[in-house]
Each structure stands twice: as C-alpha cells, then as structure tokens.
Amino acid sequence: MNDVNASTRLLVDWVDLKWLMAAEGHCVDLDRLTSDPLYASRCCELAQASPQAALRRLAKRLRAAQVAV
C-alpha cells in the first residue's frame, strides 16, 4: 500500500474511532487525535475497554499503527 492510501486509511480509522466512542458517550477531538500521540494513546486505551468488539478491534489496529510510525 502506498503512503497516500495508508494515510487515508489511518484518517478513516481515526474518524471511525471518534464516532464509535461518541456512541458510548465519549467526546473525542479528531484534530487532537491526529496531532497528539499521548491523547490518541489514551483514547485507544479507553476504546480497548469498550464492550463493543468493533471498537476494541479498531483501537488495537490504531495502536499498532502508532507503534509502526
């Protein structure tokens, strides 16, 4: 996958995380997710404790992407 596709996929994943978290009552700042690694990590930690399997899988994928960067 080229860098543009990878960057686009990552942004889509962050947007998905934002809306799935919102469904659980958590307000997530997309700009901050994409610019503050500590904030993103904390949001992923919270998401990994979710009862929603889709949100947990997404958080795991995003955390792996953070480590790879």
C-alpha positions in Angstrom: 0.0 0.0 0.0 1.4 3.4 -0.9 1.8 6.2 1.6 -1.3 8.1 0.4 -3.5 5.1 0.8 -2.0 4.3 4.2 -2.5 7.9 5.4 -6.1 8.0 4.1 -6.9 4.6 5.8 -5.4 5.9 9.1 -7.5 9.0 8.9 -10.7 7.0 8.2 -9.8 4.8 11.2 -9.4 7.8 13.5 -12.8 9.2 12.3 -14.4 5.8 12.9 -12.9 5.7 16.4 -14.3 9.2 17.1 -17.9 8.2 16.2 -17.8 4.8 17.8 -16.6 6.5 21.0 -19.3 9.1 20.7 -21.9 6.3 20.6 -20.6 5.3 24.1 -20.8 8.9 25.3 -17.2 9.9 25.0 -16.3 13.2 23.3 -13.2 12.8 21.1 -11.3 15.6 19.4 -10.3 14.4 15.9 -7.7 17.2 15.4 -6.1 16.2 18.7 -6.3 12.5 17.9 -4.2 13.1 14.8 -1.7 15.6 16.3 -1.2 14.5 20.0 0.2 10.9 20.3 -0.4 10.8 24.1 -4.1 11.8 23.7 -4.5 9.3 20.9 -3.0 6.6 23.0 -5.3 7.4 26.0 -8.3 7.3 23.7 -7.2 3.9 22.3 -6.8 2.6 25.9 -10.3 3.7 26.7 -11.6 2.2 23.5 -9.9 -1.1 24.2 -12.0 -1.4 27.4 -15.2 -1.0 25.4 -18.0 -3.6 25.3 -18.1 -3.1 21.5 -15.9 -5.6 19.8 -15.6 -3.4 16.7 -14.3 -0.5 18.8 -11.8 -2.8 20.5 -10.5 -4.1 17.2 -10.2 -0.6 15.8 -8.3 0.6 18.8 -5.9 -2.3 18.6 -5.3 -1.6 14.9 -4.7 2.1 15.6 -2.3 1.4 18.5 -0.3 -0.9 16.2 -0.2 1.8 13.6 1.1 4.3 16.2 3.9 1.9 17.2 4.8 1.4 13.5 5.3 5.2 12.9 
